[in-house]
């Protein structure tokens, strides 16, 4: 009598895409730098690192999706794109706010000068200007 060969390994579970011990695909080379530039755009440089983060993140996302799972790092690339966008928008809003404050401050300064000269001309005993 011959014995039947032992059964093979069970089929892989479809819920887990990687077999035990198999490594996930490597990240796209621009995914991590995109995220770093995006974080820097929020914290420090704004537009100078935000726009490159968005460009690199979008390019990495396009390549990752086209690879159909052979390249990883989709979440990192998305994070780089969105943090770059937030940093760029934040910089634009702060720039507009600063310009408005300077414009409003200049308008107040000129109205103060006019008020000061008006008060000085009404008091002839005042020797010094405002």
GUTIVO-549482 format. One line per 3 residues: number of its first residue (from 1); their letters; for each residue z, x, y of C-alpha. Coordinates in steps of 0.02 Angstrom, whole numbers, padded with zeros to 5 digits. Layout:
# residues N
NUM	a	Z/X/Y  ...
***
This chain:
# residues 130
1	xxx	00000/00000/00000  -00044/00060/00170  00064/00023/00317
4	xxx	-00003/-00054/00476  00001/00060/00628  00144/00030/00750
7	xxx	00105/-00086/00895  00047/-00007/01058  00136/-00019/01224
10	xxx	00149/-00191/01303  00019/-00237/01435  00068/-00194/01613
13	xxx	00156/-00326/01716  00036/-00390/01851  00181/-00407/01974
16	xxx	00199/-00218/01979  00035/-00131/02023  00092/00044/01969
19	xxx	00139/00091/01793  00305/00175/01761  00296/00352/01826
22	xxx	00131/00328/01916  00132/00378/02098  00074/00260/02235
25	xxx	-00082/00312/02329  -00064/00440/02467  -00052/00381/02645
28	xxx	-00199/00393/02761  -00187/00556/02861  -00187/00463/03028
31	xxx	-00057/00331/02982  00101/00433/03016  00037/00518/03176
34	xxx	-00014/00347/03240  00162/00282/03213  00240/00436/03295
37	xxx	00127/00420/03447  00165/00234/03457  00353/00264/03457
40	xxx	00332/00400/03589  00233/00279/03695  00380/00160/03698
43	xxx	00511/00294/03728  00426/00422/03839  00245/00434/03889
46	xxx	00176/00257/03887  -00010/00255/03913  -00038/00439/03870
49	xxx	00018/00415/03690  -00003/00226/03674  -00192/00220/03682
52	xxx	-00216/00362/03555  -00090/00274/03441  -00190/00113/03449
55	xxx	-00355/00202/03416  -00286/00303/03270  -00194/00153/03197
58	xxx	-00347/00041/03204  -00458/00177/03126  -00331/00208/02987
61	xxx	-00316/00021/02952  -00504/00004/02938  -00514/00151/02816
64	xxx	-00365/00090/02713  -00435/-00085/02693  -00606/-00016/02648
67	xxx	-00530/00095/02511  -00468/-00058/02411  -00300/00018/02367
70	xxx	-00344/00200/02341  -00269/00249/02510  -00096/00192/02565
73	xxx	-00004/00183/02730  -00062/00014/02793  00110/-00030/02860
76	xxx	00125/00137/02949  -00045/00115/03030  -00003/-00062/03084
79	xxx	00162/-00001/03155  00071/00135/03252  -00054/00012/03323
82	xxx	00077/-00115/03378  00201/00010/03449  00057/00092/03545
85	xxx	00007/-00078/03613  00186/-00118/03665  00207/00052/03748
88	xxx	00043/00033/03843  00083/-00143/03903  00260/-00088/03950
91	xxx	00190/00056/04054  00066/-00060/04141  00204/-00185/04185
94	xxx	00320/-00050/04251  00178/00024/04355  00141/-00146/04432
97	xxx	00327/-00172/04467  00342/-00003/04553  00188/-00039/04660
100	xxx	00258/-00209/04710  00425/-00131/04756  00339/00002/04863
103	xxx	00230/-00128/04948  00378/-00243/04980  00484/-00096/05040
106	xxx	00347/-00042/05161  00336/-00218/05231  00525/-00225/05254
109	xxx	00526/-00055/05337  00396/-00104/05466  00486/-00268/05504
112	xxx	00650/-00171/05524  00567/-00052/05647  00502/-00198/05749
115	xxx	00675/-00280/05750  00759/-00117/05799  00640/-00088/05946
118	xxx	00663/-00267/06003  00852/-00246/06003  00840/-00078/06094
121	xxx	00733/-00150/06233  00855/-00293/06260  01001/-00173/06288
124	xxx	00957/-00055/06429  01123/00038/06417  01084/00099/06244
127	xxx	01031/00280/06256  00970/00317/06081  00841/00225/05975
130	x	00887/00144/05810
***
